[in-house]
Amino acid sequence: MTNKTIKGGSAKTNKKAPQKQKYIIDASSPSRDKIFDSAAFEKFLHDKVKINGRPGQLGDIVAISRSDDHKITITTTSHVFSKRYMKYLTKKFMKQHRIRDWLRVVATDAQSYEIRYFNISNEDQDEEEE
């Protein structure tokens, strides 16, 4: 009996059905200041999220919704995204709308991101002191 080993792990694989995943992107503070348009961001995600290499064809696999407090929720049933993919799409949206210089995307916990302002006031104080 030989057990083939593959680089990075063993030949035995654990095949489970992907579970339901939920990603949250909180854009409440810049949306309240009318800098970030959460409705446009929701439409952007509908158009750009790729399922099996095809963008915009979400079907029943992915549900994207926006709450009243400007939180975007992406729920997947059978398709698994990496959390980095959501961050990548958020940064891409901010770059297109030329707000990437003022906002950043920060992970708050295992399945959520928050869009925050850069902390510029501390840098200005440091330059004045020198």
N, C-alpha and C positions, 0 to 999 in steps of 0.2 A: 504494500500500500504506500503510494507516494502522494504527497500533498503538494500540488503545484503552488509555488508562491509567485505572486505578481508584485512588482515594485509598488510599494506603498501599502501592502496588505496581503491577506491570504486569498486563495481562490474561492473560498466560501463567501457567498454574499447573502446579505439579509434583505430579502425582497418584501417590503411592506408596501401596502397601498399608501400613497401620500395622504397625509391628514389635512384637514381644513386649516389654512393659515390666514392670519389677519395682520395686515401692516397698517400703521397709522402715521400720517404725516400731519403734524400740527403747524398750521400757518396762521394762528390766531393773531399774534401781535403785529406782524407786518400787514395783514389783511385789514385790521382795524384802522391802521394808518393810511390805508388806500395805496400802499406800495405794491403789494402782492395780490393778484387777482386769483382767488381760489376757484372761481367758476371756469376761468380759462385754463387753469392748471388741471382741473378735472377733465375737461375736453381734451387737453394735450395727452393725458394718460390714456384716455379711451382710444386715441389715434395712434399712440406710439408703443404701447405695451405689446410685446411680441409673444405669441403662442405658437409653438412649433415653427419658428422662423418667419411667421407672418404677422405684421403689425396690424392692429385695428380689428382683428377678428376674435373678440373675446368670448362670445357665445354665452353658455351657461357656466363656463369654467371660471371666469373672473368677474367679480362684481365690484364696481367703483362707485362710491357714494360720498357725498359731501354733507356735513352736518351744519347746523346754524351757527355753531361757534368756529367755523372755518377749519374743521378737521377733515382731511381726506382719508377715507378708509378703503383699503384694497383687500378684498376677501377672495381667496382662491379655494377651490374645492378639490381639484385633482392635479393641478399644475403647481410645481414648486418653483418659486423665484428665490434668488438670493436676495438678502436684505440690501446688499450693495447695488443691485439693479434698480431698486427704488430710489436710492440716493443718487445714482447716475442720472436717472431720468429727471429728478428734481433739479439737479445742477444744470442739466441741459436746458430745461425750461427757463431757469433764471438767466442763463447766458443769452438765450434768444431774446428775452425781454430786457436785457441790459441792466439787470438788477443784481448781478452776481458780485459786483464790487461792494455792495452794502449789506448783503445777506449771506448767511452760511447755513449749512445743514449739519445738525448735531444729533447724534444718537442719544436718546434719553433712556431707553431700556432695550430689551432683546428684540422687540418687534415694532418699535416706533422711532420716529425722527421728529425733530422740532426745527423750524426755520427761525433763526435768530439774527439779530443785528450784530455786525462786528462791533467790538468794544473799542471805539476810536478815541474816546475821551481820555483814557489812560495814556495812550501814545502821545497825544497833544501835550499833556502835562509833563511827560518825560522830556519832550523836546524843549519846552520852555525852561525847565530847570537847568539844562546843559549850557 
